[in-house]
Amino acid sequence: MNQHAYTRCVRLAAKAMTRVHVAAYRATRGRIGTTWLGGEVVFLATTGRRSGRRRIAPLVCIRSDSALAVVASNGGSDRTPDWWLNLQHDPRGEIECSGDSYPTWGTRADPESEARLLARFARTFPQFDGYRRRTTRDVPVVLLRPVTPTPIKRYASP
């Protein structure tokens, strides 16, 4: 499959999977949807850069000091994920993990940290290396740093 067709398929599949993932997480109050292939899943809410509407993306993360690191791989698509475009436009967001919700600030990792974190992602989730090889675009590591150490909302944990 050529890259253009792959990108189109990934976009359609990602939209459908995101809707199902968020719905399952909400319906089960977090009993389903908090892990993927052994990794922690966080839900990142951003403000749509064109619509101004709240957008939610489930993302696999790894913890790095006081931040959560996520990769803007978009499944190896040549299209940059919307959540990363939204954070570039407005770095404020909200993350939900382990039943807590925190305001967050999203920025790209510095080159040294990015190299270290990409290596960790590749060890933890081997498919990410394939995603990076598949696309011609730069695949950044984004650090989501909680703005406050105290959650703004507490959800019922399973």
Stockholm file with secondary structure:
# STOCKHOLM 1.0

chainA/1-158         MNQHAYTRCVRLAAKAMTRVHVAAYRATRGRIGTTWLGGEVVFLATTGRRSGRRRIAPLVCIRSDSALAVVASNGGSDRTPDWWLNLQHDPRGEIECSGDSYPTWGTRADPESEARLLARFARTFPQFDGYRRRTTRDVPVVLLRPVTPTPIKRYASP
#=GR chainA/1-158 SS CCHHHHHHHHHHHHHHHHHHHHHHHHHTTTSSSSEETTEEEEEEEEECTTTCCEEEEEEEEEEETTEEEEECCGGGCSSCCHHHHHHHHCCEEEEEETTEEEEEEEEECCHHHHHHHHHHHHHHCTHHHHHHHHCSSCCCEEEEEESSSSCSEECCCC
#=GC SS_cons         CCHHHHHHHHHHHHHHHHHHHHHHHHHTTTSSSSEETTEEEEEEEEECTTTCCEEEEEEEEEEETTEEEEECCGGGCSSCCHHHHHHHHCCEEEEEETTEEEEEEEEECCHHHHHHHHHHHHHHCTHHHHHHHHCSSCCCEEEEEESSSSCSEECCCC
//
